[in-house]
């Protein structure tokens, strides 16, 4: 059959050949690309794999020394220990109370810093006033300012406010520290919203808050998700403020994790350390997996077209 | 008392004067056009009427109320924006009803208004769609619907047709005119397009550099342009402008004496240098008259634009139908002295 076709269309042969070589080249590029991507993925995923498998092994198996081997009899014993009985310093109640500390700290801090950032961004982009640009420029300093700079003045202020060494104090610190970034995110996003939308709404009779609730906020989903993830990750993962401003009962999980891995009575329990680290990392992983696609979408969405 | 009066309105930003004392009176039901090149201040003036900006001095009155410093929402006006500014998160019906909702109009009345407007603009089948799913022309209709729903005292349009393609622009222009004839709402319409200005306006304010150059009916503006700028801005192709000097009791350009009526001669007194303006449609080919060489022909179908090199400069003639002459041929141009517009070349004001 193909011979017949070739006899009838002699010109088809060279054309088919060049087409074929183009196809081969594309396939070759694909293979290289996929190979490289898989290699990088393996490189970045190996630590996670080691953490996960080690946390499921018992100490004898770990001492046997094969880091990459799968656990022979997987057990959640070290997870249970890390969660409820492991010692962090002198206290041996596991990570559970500190995990809850982090939750009680993260939820309000994320919500408040995002909400204020949204309103700041709305004002700085759509309700400009004399000096608002200067104000924004000064807020930008906050994004680039090293965290260490604020430690001493902040602890003094928390002392004056009477909320030093408490979860409330940590919430305030994280809200204040997060505001420059959240303001920047929302302001830059709202600059892309056409001003005429706001003017049209003003002519329609809506005021400052109505325009925000009914028009601006409903258009903010992408940047809202980005900011929520950004703030959640930053605040959950923060160690410095947590270790400096927390009291005995208000340590966040990052500080507790550090204490747990530094507290070794007789032997170093790698499996418990790994399980504890996994527990500390799970919420941020979870947030990324659930909302990650919005994150990418929000970062790439420059302007909204009406 | 007019429906809208703008009294000696000035606006300065730092040292730049955007508006240099604007006075405009519009009667109820009139269609006012603000036209001029970009940067002439027409949009700034519209923003002030809308309450989105305030004048540095002067006042703006709607009906018998001084609204100069009144917020937009209390002025009883509606505006159609160049970008339409439809709320992307709401569907068409919600967009149209938003203004009523903000004014606490009960739901049944809102629905009735949406229905009425949608029928008027033939967008009833689009009410559930989001603005993103509409074409340019449909968005334009919805934007007009949003303005119409409130039944305002004053309609403002800010270059509403400039985002549409040529064909749709002509259609929507006619629709805006029909709509105005039906609703008889006082309208202020900003454009840089002189055809829109001429076709839509009951009265036109031609603006340049923050000054109203001429305020009058389309016929006034076209037949008796008050300044050289108005003469050149309105009309396409633009008016031919010939620099001329006094010669005896008349005018001459490059040694050629120019046709003048006695009345025109009488008005020449003060001016030595005069711009002699001729609209292209007032020129015609003839067996005698001003001789020249045909330099270019632009046929548009119903009429033809012909560029002719003459001793007094290159002139454009707009003649009906086809031109039988060929490029390079010698031709002769004729016109009536009545049709000439004379402007002082220093002040640029109309002489006769």
Interface residues (C-beta under 8 A of the other chain):
Chain A: X194 X196 X197 X199 X200 X201 X202 X203 X204 X205 X206 X207 X210 X214 X215 X218 X219 X304 X305 X306
Chain B: X50 X51 X52 X71 X72 X73 X77 X78 X79 X81 X82 X83 X84 X85 X86 X87 X88 X89 X98 X99 X102 X103 X131 X132 X146
